[in-house]
Amino acid sequence: MRYGARMLLKNPSVSLLAMLALALGIGANTAIFSIVRGVLLRPLPFLRPEQLIGIRESKVGEGHSNPMAWRSFFALRDQTQTLEGVAAYLNWNPDIERDDGTVRVIGTQVSHEYFKVMGAQPMLGRDFTPEDSKPDATPTVNA
């Protein structure tokens, strides 16, 4: 220990540079690990997240996937024999007219099975029913 301390004091500028490099390296690794842990390693906030899967459609020859068409979703939901539940969601940002102007609302359209599949219960009111998913149904909101 004494020998190490003498060497550090013998070349203080090199010692300071080494400590600065160590501090920056440790700090950068800590920051990156915190981000990776928070985004990738932390489990999803749903009931049984390891059993959730996402399904998208893609056309042969296209290099990207697309959201699943509603017709394909209904066929998958009605014909599946291996999945416990099937639900769909679609990002939806409608403009709502108010007395003081138009307001853009950020929301999501979901099928009536969505909260059941995610393992969530509404805090107030009721869950969606199959009748809520019919094309001629009155739109309902679950906040």
Phi and psi in radians as a Rosetta constraint file:
Dihedral C 1 N 2 CA 2 C 2 CIRCULARHARMONIC -1.121 0.35
Dihedral N 2 CA 2 C 2 N 3 CIRCULARHARMONIC -0.717 0.35
Dihedral C 2 N 3 CA 3 C 3 CIRCULARHARMONIC -1.092 0.35
Dihedral N 3 CA 3 C 3 N 4 CIRCULARHARMONIC -0.756 0.35
Dihedral C 3 N 4 CA 4 C 4 CIRCULARHARMONIC -1.089 0.35
Dihedral N 4 CA 4 C 4 N 5 CIRCULARHARMONIC -0.735 0.35
Dihedral C 4 N 5 CA 5 C 5 CIRCULARHARMONIC -1.121 0.35
Dihedral N 5 CA 5 C 5 N 6 CIRCULARHARMONIC -0.696 0.35
Dihedral C 5 N 6 CA 6 C 6 CIRCULARHARMONIC -1.117 0.35
Dihedral N 6 CA 6 C 6 N 7 CIRCULARHARMONIC -0.701 0.35
Dihedral C 6 N 7 CA 7 C 7 CIRCULARHARMONIC -1.176 0.35
Dihedral N 7 CA 7 C 7 N 8 CIRCULARHARMONIC -0.653 0.35
Dihedral C 7 N 8 CA 8 C 8 CIRCULARHARMONIC -1.124 0.35
Dihedral N 8 CA 8 C 8 N 9 CIRCULARHARMONIC -0.707 0.35
Dihedral C 8 N 9 CA 9 C 9 CIRCULARHARMONIC -1.322 0.35
Dihedral N 9 CA 9 C 9 N 10 CIRCULARHARMONIC -0.406 0.35
Dihedral C 9 N 10 CA 10 C 10 CIRCULARHARMONIC -1.210 0.35
Dihedral N 10 CA 10 C 10 N 11 CIRCULARHARMONIC -0.686 0.35
Dihedral C 10 N 11 CA 11 C 11 CIRCULARHARMONIC -2.176 0.35
Dihedral N 11 CA 11 C 11 N 12 CIRCULARHARMONIC 1.363 0.35
Dihedral C 11 N 12 CA 12 C 12 CIRCULARHARMONIC -1.133 0.35
Dihedral N 12 CA 12 C 12 N 13 CIRCULARHARMONIC -0.574 0.35
Dihedral C 12 N 13 CA 13 C 13 CIRCULARHARMONIC -1.198 0.35
Dihedral N 13 CA 13 C 13 N 14 CIRCULARHARMONIC -0.702 0.35
Dihedral C 13 N 14 CA 14 C 14 CIRCULARHARMONIC -1.181 0.35
Dihedral N 14 CA 14 C 14 N 15 CIRCULARHARMONIC -0.696 0.35
Dihedral C 14 N 15 CA 15 C 15 CIRCULARHARMONIC -1.102 0.35
Dihedral N 15 CA 15 C 15 N 16 CIRCULARHARMONIC -0.753 0.35
Dihedral C 15 N 16 CA 16 C 16 CIRCULARHARMONIC -1.114 0.35
Dihedral N 16 CA 16 C 16 N 17 CIRCULARHARMONIC -0.728 0.35
Dihedral C 16 N 17 CA 17 C 17 CIRCULARHARMONIC -1.117 0.35
Dihedral N 17 CA 17 C 17 N 18 CIRCULARHARMONIC -0.719 0.35
Dihedral C 17 N 18 CA 18 C 18 CIRCULARHARMONIC -1.136 0.35
Dihedral N 18 CA 18 C 18 N 19 CIRCULARHARMONIC -0.747 0.35
Dihedral C 18 N 19 CA 19 C 19 CIRCULARHARMONIC -1.139 0.35
Dihedral N 19 CA 19 C 19 N 20 CIRCULARHARMONIC -0.673 0.35
Dihedral C 19 N 20 CA 20 C 20 CIRCULARHARMONIC -1.119 0.35
Dihedral N 20 CA 20 C 20 N 21 CIRCULARHARMONIC -0.755 0.35
Dihedral C 20 N 21 CA 21 C 21 CIRCULARHARMONIC -1.105 0.35
Dihedral N 21 CA 21 C 21 N 22 CIRCULARHARMONIC -0.743 0.35
Dihedral C 21 N 22 CA 22 C 22 CIRCULARHARMONIC -1.087 0.35
Dihedral N 22 CA 22 C 22 N 23 CIRCULARHARMONIC -0.772 0.35
Dihedral C 22 N 23 CA 23 C 23 CIRCULARHARMONIC -1.089 0.35
Dihedral N 23 CA 23 C 23 N 24 CIRCULARHARMONIC -0.771 0.35
Dihedral C 23 N 24 CA 24 C 24 CIRCULARHARMONIC -1.143 0.35
Dihedral N 24 CA 24 C 24 N 25 CIRCULARHARMONIC -0.721 0.35
Dihedral C 24 N 25 CA 25 C 25 CIRCULARHARMONIC -1.117 0.35
Dihedral N 25 CA 25 C 25 N 26 CIRCULARHARMONIC -0.790 0.35
Dihedral C 25 N 26 CA 26 C 26 CIRCULARHARMONIC -1.147 0.35
Dihedral N 26 CA 26 C 26 N 27 CIRCULARHARMONIC -0.733 0.35
Dihedral C 26 N 27 CA 27 C 27 CIRCULARHARMONIC -1.112 0.35
Dihedral N 27 CA 27 C 27 N 28 CIRCULARHARMONIC -0.773 0.35
Dihedral C 27 N 28 CA 28 C 28 CIRCULARHARMONIC -1.119 0.35
Dihedral N 28 CA 28 C 28 N 29 CIRCULARHARMONIC -0.762 0.35
Dihedral C 28 N 29 CA 29 C 29 CIRCULARHARMONIC -1.097 0.35
Dihedral N 29 CA 29 C 29 N 30 CIRCULARHARMONIC -0.699 0.35
Dihedral C 29 N 30 CA 30 C 30 CIRCULARHARMONIC -1.111 0.35
Dihedral N 30 CA 30 C 30 N 31 CIRCULARHARMONIC -0.762 0.35
Dihedral C 30 N 31 CA 31 C 31 CIRCULARHARMONIC -1.132 0.35
Dihedral N 31 CA 31 C 31 N 32 CIRCULARHARMONIC -0.792 0.35
Dihedral C 31 N 32 CA 32 C 32 CIRCULARHARMONIC -1.129 0.35
Dihedral N 32 CA 32 C 32 N 33 CIRCULARHARMONIC -0.759 0.35
Dihedral C 32 N 33 CA 33 C 33 CIRCULARHARMONIC -1.104 0.35
Dihedral N 33 CA 33 C 33 N 34 CIRCULARHARMONIC -0.673 0.35
Dihedral C 33 N 34 CA 34 C 34 CIRCULARHARMONIC -1.083 0.35
Dihedral N 34 CA 34 C 34 N 35 CIRCULARHARMONIC -0.712 0.35
Dihedral C 34 N 35 CA 35 C 35 CIRCULARHARMONIC -1.188 0.35
Dihedral N 35 CA 35 C 35 N 36 CIRCULARHARMONIC -0.817 0.35
Dihedral C 35 N 36 CA 36 C 36 CIRCULARHARMONIC -1.083 0.35
Dihedral N 36 CA 36 C 36 N 37 CIRCULARHARMONIC -0.740 0.35
Dihedral C 36 N 37 CA 37 C 37 CIRCULARHARMONIC -1.096 0.35
Dihedral N 37 CA 37 C 37 N 38 CIRCULARHARMONIC -0.774 0.35
Dihedral C 37 N 38 CA 38 C 38 CIRCULARHARMONIC -1.208 0.35
Dihedral N 38 CA 38 C 38 N 39 CIRCULARHARMONIC -0.569 0.35
Dihedral C 38 N 39 CA 39 C 39 CIRCULARHARMONIC -1.656 0.35
Dihedral N 39 CA 39 C 39 N 40 CIRCULARHARMONIC -0.742 0.35
Dihedral C 39 N 40 CA 40 C 40 CIRCULARHARMONIC -1.838 0.35
Dihedral N 40 CA 40 C 40 N 41 CIRCULARHARMONIC -0.637 0.35
Dihedral C 40 N 41 CA 41 C 41 CIRCULARHARMONIC -1.617 0.35
Dihedral N 41 CA 41 C 41 N 42 CIRCULARHARMONIC -0.443 0.35
Dihedral C 41 N 42 CA 42 C 42 CIRCULARHARMONIC -1.247 0.35
Dihedral N 42 CA 42 C 42 N 43 CIRCULARHARMONIC 2.339 0.35
Dihedral C 42 N 43 CA 43 C 43 CIRCULARHARMONIC -1.139 0.35
Dihedral N 43 CA 43 C 43 N 44 CIRCULARHARMONIC 2.657 0.35
Dihedral C 43 N 44 CA 44 C 44 CIRCULARHARMONIC -1.147 0.35
Dihedral N 44 CA 44 C 44 N 45 CIRCULARHARMONIC 2.607 0.35
Dihedral C 44 N 45 CA 45 C 45 CIRCULARHARMONIC -1.428 0.35
Dihedral N 45 CA 45 C 45 N 46 CIRCULARHARMONIC 0.826 0.35
Dihedral C 45 N 46 CA 46 C 46 CIRCULARHARMONIC -2.190 0.35
Dihedral N 46 CA 46 C 46 N 47 CIRCULARHARMONIC 2.822 0.35
Dihedral C 46 N 47 CA 47 C 47 CIRCULARHARMONIC -1.207 0.35
Dihedral N 47 CA 47 C 47 N 48 CIRCULARHARMONIC 2.220 0.35
Dihedral C 47 N 48 CA 48 C 48 CIRCULARHARMONIC 0.898 0.35
Dihedral N 48 CA 48 C 48 N 49 CIRCULARHARMONIC 1.052 0.35
Dihedral C 48 N 49 CA 49 C 49 CIRCULARHARMONIC -1.099 0.35
Dihedral N 49 CA 49 C 49 N 50 CIRCULARHARMONIC -0.429 0.35
Dihedral C 49 N 50 CA 50 C 50 CIRCULARHARMONIC -1.205 0.35
Dihedral N 50 CA 50 C 50 N 51 CIRCULARHARMONIC -0.217 0.35
Dihedral C 50 N 51 CA 51 C 51 CIRCULARHARMONIC -1.757 0.35
Dihedral N 51 CA 51 C 51 N 52 CIRCULARHARMONIC 0.008 0.35
Dihedral C 51 N 52 CA 52 C 52 CIRCULARHARMONIC -1.514 0.35
Dihedral N 52 CA 52 C 52 N 53 CIRCULARHARMONIC 2.437 0.35
Dihedral C 52 N 53 CA 53 C 53 CIRCULARHARMONIC -2.290 0.35
Dihedral N 53 CA 53 C 53 N 54 CIRCULARHARMONIC 2.691 0.35
Dihedral C 53 N 54 CA 54 C 54 CIRCULARHARMONIC -1.966 0.35
Dihedral N 54 CA 54 C 54 N 55 CIRCULARHARMONIC 2.402 0.35
Dihedral C 54 N 55 CA 55 C 55 CIRCULARHARMONIC -2.173 0.35
Dihedral N 55 CA 55 C 55 N 56 CIRCULARHARMONIC 2.280 0.35
Dihedral C 55 N 56 CA 56 C 56 CIRCULARHARMONIC -2.261 0.35
Dihedral N 56 CA 56 C 56 N 57 CIRCULARHARMONIC 2.815 0.35
Dihedral C 56 N 57 CA 57 C 57 CIRCULARHARMONIC -1.822 0.35
Dihedral N 57 CA 57 C 57 N 58 CIRCULARHARMONIC 2.644 0.35
Dihedral C 57 N 58 CA 58 C 58 CIRCULARHARMONIC -2.566 0.35
Dihedral N 58 CA 58 C 58 N 59 CIRCULARHARMONIC 2.597 0.35
Dihedral C 58 N 59 CA 59 C 59 CIRCULARHARMONIC -1.617 0.35
Dihedral N 59 CA 59 C 59 N 60 CIRCULARHARMONIC 2.550 0.35
Dihedral C 59 N 60 CA 60 C 60 CIRCULARHARMONIC -1.071 0.35
Dihedral N 60 CA 60 C 60 N 61 CIRCULARHARMONIC 2.283 0.35
Dihedral C 60 N 61 CA 61 C 61 CIRCULARHARMONIC 1.676 0.35
Dihedral N 61 CA 61 C 61 N 62 CIRCULARHARMONIC -0.384 0.35
Dihedral C 61 N 62 CA 62 C 62 CIRCULARHARMONIC -1.447 0.35
Dihedral N 62 CA 62 C 62 N 63 CIRCULARHARMONIC 2.524 0.35
Dihedral C 62 N 63 CA 63 C 63 CIRCULARHARMONIC -1.577 0.35
Dihedral N 63 CA 63 C 63 N 64 CIRCULARHARMONIC 0.083 0.35
Dihedral C 63 N 64 CA 64 C 64 CIRCULARHARMONIC -2.393 0.35
Dihedral N 64 CA 64 C 64 N 65 CIRCULARHARMONIC 2.862 0.35
Dihedral C 64 N 65 CA 65 C 65 CIRCULARHARMONIC -1.781 0.35
Dihedral N 65 CA 65 C 65 N 66 CIRCULARHARMONIC 2.746 0.35
Dihedral C 65 N 66 CA 66 C 66 CIRCULARHARMONIC -2.122 0.35
Dihedral N 66 CA 66 C 66 N 67 CIRCULARHARMONIC 2.737 0.35
Dihedral C 66 N 67 CA 67 C 67 CIRCULARHARMONIC -1.015 0.35
Dihedral N 67 CA 67 C 67 N 68 CIRCULARHARMONIC 2.596 0.35
Dihedral C 67 N 68 CA 68 C 68 CIRCULARHARMONIC -1.224 0.35
Dihedral N 68 CA 68 C 68 N 69 CIRCULARHARMONIC 2.381 0.35
Dihedral C 68 N 69 CA 69 C 69 CIRCULARHARMONIC -1.164 0.35
Dihedral N 69 CA 69 C 69 N 70 CIRCULARHARMONIC 2.591 0.35
Dihedral C 69 N 70 CA 70 C 70 CIRCULARHARMONIC -1.040 0.35
Dihedral N 70 CA 70 C 70 N 71 CIRCULARHARMONIC -0.666 0.35
Dihedral C 70 N 71 CA 71 C 71 CIRCULARHARMONIC -1.075 0.35
Dihedral N 71 CA 71 C 71 N 72 CIRCULARHARMONIC -0.742 0.35
Dihedral C 71 N 72 CA 72 C 72 CIRCULARHARMONIC -1.150 0.35
Dihedral N 72 CA 72 C 72 N 73 CIRCULARHARMONIC -0.677 0.35
Dihedral C 72 N 73 CA 73 C 73 CIRCULARHARMONIC -1.078 0.35
Dihedral N 73 CA 73 C 73 N 74 CIRCULARHARMONIC -0.814 0.35
Dihedral C 73 N 74 CA 74 C 74 CIRCULARHARMONIC -1.089 0.35
Dihedral N 74 CA 74 C 74 N 75 CIRCULARHARMONIC -0.687 0.35
Dihedral C 74 N 75 CA 75 C 75 CIRCULARHARMONIC -1.133 0.35
Dihedral N 75 CA 75 C 75 N 76 CIRCULARHARMONIC -0.757 0.35
Dihedral C 75 N 76 CA 76 C 76 CIRCULARHARMONIC -1.111 0.35
Dihedral N 76 CA 76 C 76 N 77 CIRCULARHARMONIC -0.806 0.35
Dihedral C 76 N 77 CA 77 C 77 CIRCULARHARMONIC -1.073 0.35
Dihedral N 77 CA 77 C 77 N 78 CIRCULARHARMONIC -0.743 0.35
Dihedral C 77 N 78 CA 78 C 78 CIRCULARHARMONIC -1.369 0.35
Dihedral N 78 CA 78 C 78 N 79 CIRCULARHARMONIC -0.436 0.35
Dihedral C 78 N 79 CA 79 C 79 CIRCULARHARMONIC -1.861 0.35
Dihedral N 79 CA 79 C 79 N 80 CIRCULARHARMONIC -0.097 0.35
Dihedral C 79 N 80 CA 80 C 80 CIRCULARHARMONIC -1.177 0.35
Dihedral N 80 CA 80 C 80 N 81 CIRCULARHARMONIC 2.468 0.35
Dihedral C 80 N 81 CA 81 C 81 CIRCULARHARMONIC -2.124 0.35
Dihedral N 81 CA 81 C 81 N 82 CIRCULARHARMONIC -0.154 0.35
Dihedral C 81 N 82 CA 82 C 82 CIRCULARHARMONIC -1.917 0.35
Dihedral N 82 CA 82 C 82 N 83 CIRCULARHARMONIC -0.320 0.35
Dihedral C 82 N 83 CA 83 C 83 CIRCULARHARMONIC -1.667 0.35
Dihedral N 83 CA 83 C 83 N 84 CIRCULARHARMONIC 2.409 0.35
Dihedral C 83 N 84 CA 84 C 84 CIRCULARHARMONIC -1.209 0.35
Dihedral N 84 CA 84 C 84 N 85 CIRCULARHARMONIC -0.626 0.35
Dihedral C 84 N 85 CA 85 C 85 CIRCULARHARMONIC -2.745 0.35
Dihedral N 85 CA 85 C 85 N 86 CIRCULARHARMONIC 2.663 0.35
Dihedral C 85 N 86 CA 86 C 86 CIRCULARHARMONIC -2.290 0.35
Dihedral N 86 CA 86 C 86 N 87 CIRCULARHARMONIC 2.268 0.35
Dihedral C 86 N 87 CA 87 C 87 CIRCULARHARMONIC -2.399 0.35
Dihedral N 87 CA 87 C 87 N 88 CIRCULARHARMONIC 2.745 0.35
Dihedral C 87 N 88 CA 88 C 88 CIRCULARHARMONIC -2.251 0.35
Dihedral N 88 CA 88 C 88 N 89 CIRCULARHARMONIC 2.655 0.35
Dihedral C 88 N 89 CA 89 C 89 CIRCULARHARMONIC -2.466 0.35
Dihedral N 89 CA 89 C 89 N 90 CIRCULARHARMONIC 2.694 0.35
Dihedral C 89 N 90 CA 90 C 90 CIRCULARHARMONIC -2.528 0.35
Dihedral N 90 CA 90 C 90 N 91 CIRCULARHARMONIC 2.192 0.35
Dihedral C 90 N 91 CA 91 C 91 CIRCULARHARMONIC -1.080 0.35
Dihedral N 91 CA 91 C 91 N 92 CIRCULARHARMONIC 2.408 0.35
Dihedral C 91 N 92 CA 92 C 92 CIRCULARHARMONIC -2.533 0.35
Dihedral N 92 CA 92 C 92 N 93 CIRCULARHARMONIC 2.119 0.35
Dihedral C 92 N 93 CA 93 C 93 CIRCULARHARMONIC -2.221 0.35
Dihedral N 93 CA 93 C 93 N 94 CIRCULARHARMONIC 1.363 0.35
Dihedral C 93 N 94 CA 94 C 94 CIRCULARHARMONIC -1.366 0.35
Dihedral N 94 CA 94 C 94 N 95 CIRCULARHARMONIC 2.740 0.35
Dihedral C 94 N 95 CA 95 C 95 CIRCULARHARMONIC -1.680 0.35
Dihedral N 95 CA 95 C 95 N 96 CIRCULARHARMONIC 2.275 0.35
Dihedral C 95 N 96 CA 96 C 96 CIRCULARHARMONIC -1.993 0.35
Dihedral N 96 CA 96 C 96 N 97 CIRCULARHARMONIC 2.245 0.35
Dihedral C 96 N 97 CA 97 C 97 CIRCULARHARMONIC -1.410 0.35
Dihedral N 97 CA 97 C 97 N 98 CIRCULARHARMONIC 2.239 0.35
Dihedral C 97 N 98 CA 98 C 98 CIRCULARHARMONIC -2.203 0.35
Dihedral N 98 CA 98 C 98 N 99 CIRCULARHARMONIC 3.010 0.35
Dihedral C 98 N 99 CA 99 C 99 CIRCULARHARMONIC -1.086 0.35
Dihedral N 99 CA 99 C 99 N 100 CIRCULARHARMONIC -0.591 0.35
Dihedral C 99 N 100 CA 100 C 100 CIRCULARHARMONIC -1.669 0.35
Dihedral N 100 CA 100 C 100 N 101 CIRCULARHARMONIC 0.211 0.35
Dihedral C 100 N 101 CA 101 C 101 CIRCULARHARMONIC 2.275 0.35
Dihedral N 101 CA 101 C 101 N 102 CIRCULARHARMONIC -3.003 0.35
Dihedral C 101 N 102 CA 102 C 102 CIRCULARHARMONIC -1.648 0.35
Dihedral N 102 CA 102 C 102 N 103 CIRCULARHARMONIC 2.423 0.35
Dihedral C 102 N 103 CA 103 C 103 CIRCULARHARMONIC -2.183 0.35
Dihedral N 103 CA 103 C 103 N 104 CIRCULARHARMONIC 2.317 0.35
Dihedral C 103 N 104 CA 104 C 104 CIRCULARHARMONIC -1.532 0.35
Dihedral N 104 CA 104 C 104 N 105 CIRCULARHARMONIC 2.236 0.35
Dihedral C 104 N 105 CA 105 C 105 CIRCULARHARMONIC -1.870 0.35
Dihedral N 105 CA 105 C 105 N 106 CIRCULARHARMONIC 2.324 0.35
Dihedral C 105 N 106 CA 106 C 106 CIRCULARHARMONIC -1.646 0.35
Dihedral N 106 CA 106 C 106 N 107 CIRCULARHARMONIC 2.150 0.35
Dihedral C 106 N 107 CA 107 C 107 CIRCULARHARMONIC -2.659 0.35
Dihedral N 107 CA 107 C 107 N 108 CIRCULARHARMONIC -3.035 0.35
Dihedral C 107 N 108 CA 108 C 108 CIRCULARHARMONIC -2.491 0.35
Dihedral N 108 CA 108 C 108 N 109 CIRCULARHARMONIC 2.335 0.35
Dihedral C 108 N 109 CA 109 C 109 CIRCULARHARMONIC -1.556 0.35
Dihedral N 109 CA 109 C 109 N 110 CIRCULARHARMONIC 2.345 0.35
Dihedral C 109 N 110 CA 110 C 110 CIRCULARHARMONIC -2.311 0.35
Dihedral N 110 CA 110 C 110 N 111 CIRCULARHARMONIC 2.700 0.35
Dihedral C 110 N 111 CA 111 C 111 CIRCULARHARMONIC -1.347 0.35
Dihedral N 111 CA 111 C 111 N 112 CIRCULARHARMONIC 2.856 0.35
Dihedral C 111 N 112 CA 112 C 112 CIRCULARHARMONIC -1.147 0.35
Dihedral N 112 CA 112 C 112 N 113 CIRCULARHARMONIC -0.314 0.35
Dihedral C 112 N 113 CA 113 C 113 CIRCULARHARMONIC -1.490 0.35
Dihedral N 113 CA 113 C 113 N 114 CIRCULARHARMONIC -0.123 0.35
Dihedral C 113 N 114 CA 114 C 114 CIRCULARHARMONIC -0.951 0.35
Dihedral N 114 CA 114 C 114 N 115 CIRCULARHARMONIC -0.939 0.35
Dihedral C 114 N 115 CA 115 C 115 CIRCULARHARMONIC -1.209 0.35
Dihedral N 115 CA 115 C 115 N 116 CIRCULARHARMONIC -0.547 0.35
Dihedral C 115 N 116 CA 116 C 116 CIRCULARHARMONIC -1.149 0.35
Dihedral N 116 CA 116 C 116 N 117 CIRCULARHARMONIC -0.784 0.35
Dihedral C 116 N 117 CA 117 C 117 CIRCULARHARMONIC -1.121 0.35
Dihedral N 117 CA 117 C 117 N 118 CIRCULARHARMONIC -0.676 0.35
Dihedral C 117 N 118 CA 118 C 118 CIRCULARHARMONIC -1.358 0.35
Dihedral N 118 CA 118 C 118 N 119 CIRCULARHARMONIC -0.213 0.35
Dihedral C 118 N 119 CA 119 C 119 CIRCULARHARMONIC 1.353 0.35
Dihedral N 119 CA 119 C 119 N 120 CIRCULARHARMONIC 0.532 0.35
Dihedral C 119 N 120 CA 120 C 120 CIRCULARHARMONIC -1.948 0.35
Dihedral N 120 CA 120 C 120 N 121 CIRCULARHARMONIC 2.584 0.35
Dihedral C 120 N 121 CA 121 C 121 CIRCULARHARMONIC -2.078 0.35
Dihedral N 121 CA 121 C 121 N 122 CIRCULARHARMONIC 2.465 0.35
Dihedral C 121 N 122 CA 122 C 122 CIRCULARHARMONIC -1.159 0.35
Dihedral N 122 CA 122 C 122 N 123 CIRCULARHARMONIC 2.469 0.35
Dihedral C 122 N 123 CA 123 C 123 CIRCULARHARMONIC -1.301 0.35
Dihedral N 123 CA 123 C 123 N 124 CIRCULARHARMONIC -0.602 0.35
Dihedral C 123 N 124 CA 124 C 124 CIRCULARHARMONIC -2.312 0.35
Dihedral N 124 CA 124 C 124 N 125 CIRCULARHARMONIC 2.678 0.35
Dihedral C 124 N 125 CA 125 C 125 CIRCULARHARMONIC 1.340 0.35
Dihedral N 125 CA 125 C 125 N 126 CIRCULARHARMONIC -2.590 0.35
Dihedral C 125 N 126 CA 126 C 126 CIRCULARHARMONIC -2.186 0.35
Dihedral N 126 CA 126 C 126 N 127 CIRCULARHARMONIC 2.899 0.35
Dihedral C 126 N 127 CA 127 C 127 CIRCULARHARMONIC -1.410 0.35
Dihedral N 127 CA 127 C 127 N 128 CIRCULARHARMONIC 2.915 0.35
Dihedral C 127 N 128 CA 128 C 128 CIRCULARHARMONIC -1.225 0.35
Dihedral N 128 CA 128 C 128 N 129 CIRCULARHARMONIC 2.642 0.35
Dihedral C 128 N 129 CA 129 C 129 CIRCULARHARMONIC -2.018 0.35
Dihedral N 129 CA 129 C 129 N 130 CIRCULARHARMONIC 2.888 0.35
Dihedral C 129 N 130 CA 130 C 130 CIRCULARHARMONIC -1.012 0.35
Dihedral N 130 CA 130 C 130 N 131 CIRCULARHARMONIC -0.537 0.35
Dihedral C 130 N 131 CA 131 C 131 CIRCULARHARMONIC -1.151 0.35
Dihedral N 131 CA 131 C 131 N 132 CIRCULARHARMONIC -0.495 0.35
Dihedral C 131 N 132 CA 132 C 132 CIRCULARHARMONIC -1.177 0.35
Dihedral N 132 CA 132 C 132 N 133 CIRCULARHARMONIC -0.367 0.35
Dihedral C 132 N 133 CA 133 C 133 CIRCULARHARMONIC -1.568 0.35
Dihedral N 133 CA 133 C 133 N 134 CIRCULARHARMONIC -0.105 0.35
Dihedral C 133 N 134 CA 134 C 134 CIRCULARHARMONIC -1.239 0.35
Dihedral N 134 CA 134 C 134 N 135 CIRCULARHARMONIC 2.547 0.35
Dihedral C 134 N 135 CA 135 C 135 CIRCULARHARMONIC -1.025 0.35
Dihedral N 135 CA 135 C 135 N 136 CIRCULARHARMONIC -0.562 0.35
Dihedral C 135 N 136 CA 136 C 136 CIRCULARHARMONIC -1.652 0.35
Dihedral N 136 CA 136 C 136 N 137 CIRCULARHARMONIC 0.159 0.35
Dihedral C 136 N 137 CA 137 C 137 CIRCULARHARMONIC -1.327 0.35
Dihedral N 137 CA 137 C 137 N 138 CIRCULARHARMONIC 2.650 0.35
Dihedral C 137 N 138 CA 138 C 138 CIRCULARHARMONIC -1.202 0.35
Dihedral N 138 CA 138 C 138 N 139 CIRCULARHARMONIC 2.256 0.35
Dihedral C 138 N 139 CA 139 C 139 CIRCULARHARMONIC -1.038 0.35
Dihedral N 139 CA 139 C 139 N 140 CIRCULARHARMONIC 2.436 0.35
Dihedral C 139 N 140 CA 140 C 140 CIRCULARHARMONIC -2.102 0.35
Dihedral N 140 CA 140 C 140 N 141 CIRCULARHARMONIC 2.746 0.35
Dihedral C 140 N 141 CA 141 C 141 CIRCULARHARMONIC -2.181 0.35
Dihedral N 141 CA 141 C 141 N 142 CIRCULARHARMONIC 2.416 0.35
Dihedral C 141 N 142 CA 142 C 142 CIRCULARHARMONIC -2.181 0.35
Dihedral N 142 CA 142 C 142 N 143 CIRCULARHARMONIC 1.951 0.35
